[in-house]
């Protein structure tokens, strides 16, 4: 029985290694995080100073990115024209 546990452990390690080496999962996650941070920064800077905006900090812009990406766009709408463009471009490119 101990031998079987060691064998399963080796099989599990081999599986994890194969997934990490032979699939682009880590690159995909890295790309999504980078795009999220970049588009959130663009959204924040373009919304800064706009009247009636709910995106008043970088943290709120990051939250907007998560809400917009994960719930099919159910998030506060940006007010500035450039912000709308950045948000729409980010959503269409990532999804």
Secondary structure as UniProt FT lines:
FT   HELIX           2..22
FT   HELIX           25..47
FT   TURN            48..49
FT   TURN            51..52
FT   HELIX           58..70
FT   TURN            71..73
FT   HELIX           81..94
//
